[in-house]
Amino acid sequence: MSLHKGSVNFSVLRPNTTISTSFAEDLIGEAYKDGNPSIEAPVIDLSSGISLIPPSNMETPVSKDDFLCESLPFFAIRKRELKIDSSLFRETVARAVEEKKKTMNVDDINGKILKEIRAAAKDKLAANAAIKTSGTRAAYSPTGFFFVESSSVKKTFSFIEELSSLVPMNVLGQLNIVDFQYIAASMRFNASEYVPMRFSEHETTTGIGEDFLTWLLVASAGGVTIPQDIQLSIPGAIEMTDCSTSSAGAKIISMKEGLPYAGNEIHTCLLSGKKVSSLEMAVQIGQAAFEATVDTDFCIKKFKIAQGDEAENEETFTDRIVAMDNFVKGMVKLFGAFIETVKVDQASVETLIKTWITK
């Protein structure tokens, strides 16, 4: 997956303050600072195209002075770890243990000595070990979102911790994960006090995300109304999770095809206490069309601009970031419409959804 082309998985972050104008300079300074970090330490990576956008006449970055600091920040946080062959490591430790037993004339050794032997074996093999590099790409959009190439909240939290350890807090500020609770709070709606909707006789224990995605599913079939400038369809996969406190059966149901193909199964799932936990959707916002999967944590997966192959090949990096920005804003607008209807009369929203389920 890449932030440059094809489909991408990403999460959204929002700083609690405006990012300092020195953010780009700090990234470059961190990437080119003197000294060699330890293998375990995270590092800023501006190489191999994972960089601040360089001047257009450059093929590859050369030094920190070659970057245009006012350009769109695009970077990665890399972690490196030694990959020692596990079989060779076990054999080396086993030989060392046997030699130690003979030297000490004992039948067994204690944990402290074994720990020392394992550490010595690791040091011995490290010189010829491969170094595995992994990491997370990110971009800072012109409207103030951080897009992190991540498909899970856990990975996004890890990115926040690593970036905060590398860039001063007075430059970065606090980074908030943009999920449905965060969006609701920005709309002055307390999601923690939200009472989950009930579409069957089963008690439910869900949050606001499941109800919103279920509302989107019904909206795509015309069961409820969404803003007129947004068109929505659910042609792809649907995941439904058991949200009831008493129903039996599978906890998660996955359907490879969306509406209208999975219509009857969806109705059955909703009546048994399940709600939508992930939707693969096609969204048109104005003239722009997107495809993506959205889950209850607002992790966005398989995002792409819905264009032909020829048009996609002409897509630039900036086009991609602008598209991601517009898609997020469109989802926020849809969620805002959901919140407003719930604020006015949640019971009526439930009734509309129940009517769609049972017809």
C-alpha positions as CSV (number, residue, x, y, z in Angstrom):
1,M,0.0,0.0,0.0
2,S,1.2,3.5,-0.7
3,L,0.1,7.0,-0.1
4,H,1.2,7.7,-3.7
5,K,-0.9,5.3,-5.8
6,G,-3.3,2.4,-5.7
7,S,-5.6,2.0,-2.7
8,V,-4.5,3.0,0.8
9,N,-5.5,2.3,4.4
10,F,-5.3,5.4,6.6
11,S,-6.4,6.8,9.9
12,V,-7.0,10.5,10.6
13,L,-5.3,12.7,13.3
14,R,-6.1,16.3,14.2
15,P,-3.7,18.5,16.2
16,N,-5.3,20.5,19.1
17,T,-3.4,23.6,17.9
18,T,-2.1,24.9,14.6
19,I,1.1,23.0,13.6
20,S,4.1,25.4,13.9
21,T,5.5,26.7,10.7
22,S,8.8,25.1,11.8
23,F,7.3,21.6,11.6
24,A,8.9,20.9,8.2
25,E,12.3,22.2,9.3
26,D,12.1,20.1,12.5
27,L,11.4,17.0,10.5
28,I,14.4,17.7,8.2
29,G,16.6,18.5,11.2
30,E,15.6,15.3,12.9
31,A,16.2,13.2,9.8
32,Y,19.7,14.7,9.2
33,K,20.9,15.1,12.8
34,D,24.4,14.0,13.7
35,G,24.9,10.6,15.2
36,N,23.7,7.1,14.4
37,P,20.5,6.1,16.3
38,S,20.4,2.7,17.9
39,I,18.8,-0.1,16.0
40,E,15.7,0.0,18.3
41,A,15.2,3.8,18.1
42,P,12.5,5.2,15.7
43,V,13.8,7.6,13.1
44,I,12.4,10.1,10.6
45,D,12.9,8.9,7.1
46,L,12.9,11.3,4.2
47,S,14.5,8.9,1.7
48,S,13.3,6.9,-1.3
49,G,10.5,9.3,-2.1
50,I,9.2,9.3,1.5
51,S,10.0,12.9,2.0
52,L,8.9,16.5,2.0
53,I,8.1,17.4,-1.6
54,P,11.5,18.5,-3.1
55,P,11.9,21.1,-5.9
56,S,10.5,19.9,-9.2
57,N,13.9,19.8,-10.9
58,M,15.2,17.2,-8.5
59,E,15.0,13.4,-9.0
60,T,16.2,12.5,-5.5
61,P,16.8,14.4,-2.2
62,V,20.4,15.1,-1.5
63,S,20.6,17.1,1.7
64,K,18.3,19.0,4.1
65,D,19.0,22.3,2.1
66,D,17.5,20.8,-1.0
67,F,13.9,20.6,0.4
68,L,11.3,23.3,0.0
69,C,10.1,23.6,3.6
70,E,6.8,25.2,2.7
71,S,5.8,22.1,0.7
72,L,3.4,19.5,1.8
73,P,5.0,17.3,4.5
74,F,5.2,13.7,3.6
75,F,7.4,11.4,5.7
76,A,7.8,8.1,7.5
77,I,8.8,7.0,10.9
78,R,11.0,4.0,10.5
79,K,11.9,1.3,13.0
80,R,14.8,-1.1,12.5
81,E,15.3,-4.4,14.2
82,L,17.9,-7.2,13.9
83,K,16.5,-10.4,12.3
84,I,18.6,-13.2,13.6
85,D,17.9,-16.7,12.3
86,S,15.9,-18.4,15.1
87,S,17.2,-21.9,14.4
88,L,20.8,-20.6,14.4
89,F,20.2,-18.7,17.6
90,R,18.8,-21.8,19.4
91,E,21.7,-23.9,18.3
92,T,24.2,-21.3,19.5
93,V,22.5,-21.0,22.9
94,A,22.3,-24.8,23.2
95,R,26.0,-25.2,22.5
96,A,26.9,-22.4,24.9
97,V,24.7,-24.0,27.7
98,E,26.4,-27.4,27.3
99,E,29.9,-25.8,27.4
100,K,28.9,-23.8,30.5
101,K,27.6,-27.0,32.3
102,K,30.9,-28.7,31.6
103,T,32.9,-25.7,32.8
104,M,30.9,-25.4,36.0
105,N,30.6,-29.2,36.4
106,V,26.8,-29.0,37.0
107,D,23.7,-30.6,35.5
108,D,21.8,-27.4,35.1
109,I,22.3,-23.6,35.1
110,N,20.2,-20.9,36.7
111,G,18.1,-18.3,34.9
112,K,20.6,-15.5,35.3
113,I,23.4,-17.4,33.6
114,L,21.0,-18.5,30.8
115,K,20.0,-14.9,30.3
116,E,23.7,-13.9,30.0
117,I,24.3,-16.7,27.5
118,R,21.3,-15.7,25.3
119,A,22.6,-12.0,25.3
120,A,26.0,-13.2,24.3
121,A,24.6,-15.3,21.5
122,K,22.6,-12.4,20.2
123,D,25.7,-10.2,20.2
124,K,27.7,-12.9,18.5
125,L,25.2,-13.3,15.7
126,A,24.3,-9.7,15.3
127,A,27.3,-8.9,13.1
128,N,25.9,-11.1,10.3
129,A,22.2,-10.5,11.0
130,A,19.8,-8.9,8.6
131,I,18.2,-5.6,9.6
132,K,14.4,-5.5,9.1
133,T,13.0,-2.0,8.5
134,S,9.4,-1.3,9.1
135,G,7.4,1.9,9.7
136,T,4.5,4.1,9.1
137,R,4.0,6.7,6.4
138,A,2.2,9.9,7.1
139,A,1.2,13.2,5.3
140,Y,0.0,16.5,6.7
141,S,-2.8,17.9,4.6
142,P,-3.3,21.6,3.8
143,T,-6.4,21.8,5.9
144,G,-4.7,20.5,9.1
145,F,-5.4,16.7,9.1
146,F,-2.6,14.1,9.6
147,F,-3.2,11.1,7.4
148,V,-1.4,8.1,8.8
149,E,-1.0,4.9,6.7
150,S,-2.6,2.7,9.2
151,S,-5.5,0.2,9.4
152,S,-5.8,-0.1,13.2
153,V,-6.1,2.2,16.2
154,K,-3.2,0.4,17.8
155,K,-0.8,1.2,15.0
156,T,-2.0,4.8,15.0
157,F,-1.3,5.2,18.7
158,S,2.2,3.8,18.1
159,F,2.8,6.4,15.4
160,I,1.7,9.2,17.7
161,E,4.1,8.0,20.5
162,E,7.0,7.7,18.1
163,L,6.4,11.1,16.4
164,S,6.0,12.8,19.8
165,S,9.4,11.4,20.8
166,L,11.1,12.9,17.8
167,V,9.4,16.2,17.3
168,P,9.1,18.8,20.2
169,M,5.6,19.1,21.7
170,N,5.7,22.9,21.3
171,V,5.9,22.3,17.5
172,L,3.6,19.3,17.2
173,G,1.0,20.0,19.9
174,Q,-1.3,17.2,21.0
175,L,-2.5,14.8,18.2
176,N,-6.0,13.5,18.5
177,I,-7.3,10.4,16.7
178,V,-10.3,11.5,14.7
179,D,-13.0,8.9,15.4
180,F,-16.7,9.2,15.7
181,Q,-16.5,10.2,19.4
182,Y,-14.0,12.9,18.5
183,I,-16.2,14.2,15.6
184,A,-19.3,14.1,17.9
185,A,-17.5,16.1,20.5
186,S,-16.5,18.7,17.9
187,M,-20.3,19.0,17.2
188,R,-21.0,19.5,20.9
189,F,-22.6,16.1,21.1
190,N,-21.6,13.8,24.0
191,A,-21.2,10.4,22.5
192,S,-20.5,8.8,25.9
193,E,-24.1,9.6,26.8
194,Y,-25.6,8.3,23.6
195,V,-28.3,5.6,24.0
196,P,-27.8,2.9,21.3
197,M,-30.7,2.3,18.9
198,R,-32.7,-0.9,19.1
199,F,-33.9,-2.5,15.9
200,S,-35.1,-5.7,17.5
201,E,-36.2,-7.0,20.9
202,H,-32.6,-7.6,21.9
203,E,-30.8,-5.2,24.2
204,T,-27.7,-3.6,22.5
205,T,-24.4,-2.5,23.9
206,T,-22.9,-0.6,21.0
207,G,-21.4,2.8,20.5
208,I,-22.4,5.5,18.1
209,G,-20.2,4.2,15.3
210,E,-22.2,1.0,14.7
211,D,-25.5,3.0,14.6
212,F,-24.0,5.5,12.2
213,L,-22.8,2.8,9.8
214,T,-26.2,1.0,10.0
215,W,-27.9,4.4,9.3
216,L,-25.6,4.8,6.2
217,L,-26.5,1.3,5.0
218,V,-30.2,2.1,5.2
219,A,-29.6,5.5,3.6
220,S,-28.0,3.9,0.6
221,A,-31.2,2.1,0.0
222,G,-33.3,5.2,0.5
223,G,-34.6,4.3,3.9
224,V,-33.4,7.6,5.5
225,T,-32.4,10.9,4.0
226,I,-28.8,12.2,3.6
227,P,-27.5,15.6,2.3
228,Q,-28.4,16.0,-1.3
229,D,-24.9,16.8,-2.5
230,I,-23.7,13.4,-1.4
231,Q,-24.6,10.2,-3.3
232,L,-24.0,6.9,-1.5
233,S,-24.1,3.2,-2.5
234,I,-22.9,0.0,-0.8
235,P,-21.7,-2.3,-3.6
236,G,-19.0,-4.1,-1.6
237,A,-18.4,-6.0,1.5
238,I,-20.5,-5.5,4.7
239,E,-19.5,-6.7,8.1
240,M,-22.1,-7.0,10.9
241,T,-21.3,-7.6,14.5
242,D,-23.5,-9.1,17.2
243,C,-24.3,-6.1,19.5
244,S,-26.9,-7.8,21.6
245,T,-26.6,-9.0,25.2
246,S,-28.5,-12.2,24.7
247,S,-28.7,-13.5,21.1
248,A,-26.9,-16.6,20.0
249,G,-25.1,-17.4,16.8
250,A,-22.0,-16.0,15.1
251,K,-20.6,-12.8,16.6
252,I,-19.5,-11.5,13.2
253,I,-21.1,-12.0,9.8
254,S,-19.2,-10.9,6.7
255,M,-20.9,-10.5,3.3
256,K,-18.8,-10.1,0.2
257,E,-21.5,-8.3,-1.7
258,G,-23.5,-5.3,-0.6
259,L,-26.9,-4.0,-1.6
260,P,-29.1,-5.2,-3.3
261,Y,-27.5,-8.7,-3.4
262,A,-27.3,-9.2,0.4
263,G,-30.6,-7.5,1.2
264,N,-32.4,-10.5,2.9
265,E,-29.4,-11.5,4.9
266,I,-28.9,-7.9,6.1
267,H,-32.5,-7.7,7.3
268,T,-32.2,-11.0,9.2
269,C,-28.9,-9.9,10.9
270,L,-30.5,-6.6,12.0
271,L,-33.5,-8.4,13.4
272,S,-31.2,-10.8,15.4
273,G,-29.4,-7.9,17.2
274,K,-26.5,-7.4,14.8
275,K,-25.3,-4.0,13.6
276,V,-23.0,-2.8,10.9
277,S,-19.3,-2.7,11.9
278,S,-17.7,-2.1,8.5
279,L,-19.0,-0.9,5.1
280,E,-17.3,-0.9,1.7
281,M,-18.9,2.1,0.1
282,A,-18.9,4.2,-3.1
283,V,-19.4,7.9,-2.3
284,Q,-19.8,10.8,-4.7
285,I,-19.3,14.3,-3.2
286,G,-20.1,16.9,-5.8
287,Q,-18.1,15.9,-8.9
288,A,-15.6,13.7,-7.0
289,A,-16.2,10.0,-6.6
290,F,-14.4,7.7,-4.0
291,E,-14.4,4.1,-2.9
292,A,-13.4,3.1,0.6
293,T,-14.2,0.8,3.5
294,V,-15.0,2.6,6.8
295,D,-15.2,0.8,10.2
296,T,-16.5,1.9,13.7
297,D,-13.1,3.3,14.6
298,F,-13.2,5.5,11.5
299,C,-10.2,3.7,10.1
300,I,-10.5,4.1,6.3
301,K,-9.3,1.1,4.2
302,K,-8.9,0.4,0.5
303,F,-9.5,4.1,-0.2
304,K,-9.1,5.2,-3.8
305,I,-10.3,7.8,-6.2
306,A,-13.0,6.2,-8.4
307,Q,-11.5,6.9,-11.9
308,G,-10.5,4.9,-14.9
309,D,-7.0,3.5,-15.2
310,E,-5.8,6.2,-17.5
311,A,-7.0,9.0,-15.2
312,E,-5.5,7.2,-12.1
313,N,-2.1,7.1,-13.8
314,E,-2.2,10.9,-14.1
315,E,-3.1,11.3,-10.4
316,T,-0.4,13.3,-8.5
317,F,0.5,13.0,-4.8
318,T,-1.2,16.3,-4.1
319,D,-4.3,15.0,-5.9
320,R,-4.4,12.0,-3.6
321,I,-4.0,14.1,-0.4
322,V,-6.7,16.5,-1.5
323,A,-9.0,13.5,-2.3
324,M,-8.4,12.0,1.1
325,D,-9.1,15.4,2.7
326,N,-12.4,15.7,0.7
327,F,-13.5,12.2,1.5
328,V,-13.0,12.8,5.3
329,K,-14.9,16.0,5.1
330,G,-17.7,14.2,3.3
331,M,-17.9,11.5,6.0
332,V,-17.9,14.2,8.7
333,K,-20.8,15.9,6.9
334,L,-22.7,12.6,6.8
335,F,-22.0,12.0,10.4
336,G,-23.2,15.5,11.2
337,A,-26.4,14.8,9.4
338,F,-26.9,11.7,11.5
339,I,-26.2,13.5,14.7
340,E,-28.7,16.3,13.9
341,T,-31.5,13.8,13.2
342,V,-30.7,12.0,16.4
343,K,-30.7,15.2,18.3
344,V,-34.1,16.2,17.0
345,D,-35.9,12.9,17.3
346,Q,-33.9,9.7,17.8
347,A,-37.1,7.6,18.1
348,S,-38.3,8.7,14.6
349,V,-34.9,7.6,13.2
350,E,-35.2,4.2,14.8
351,T,-38.7,3.9,13.4
352,L,-37.5,4.7,9.9
353,I,-34.8,2.1,10.1
354,K,-37.2,-0.5,11.5
355,T,-39.6,0.2,8.7
356,W,-36.9,-0.5,6.2
357,I,-35.8,-3.7,7.9
358,T,-39.3,-5.2,8.1
359,K,-40.7,-4.2,4.7
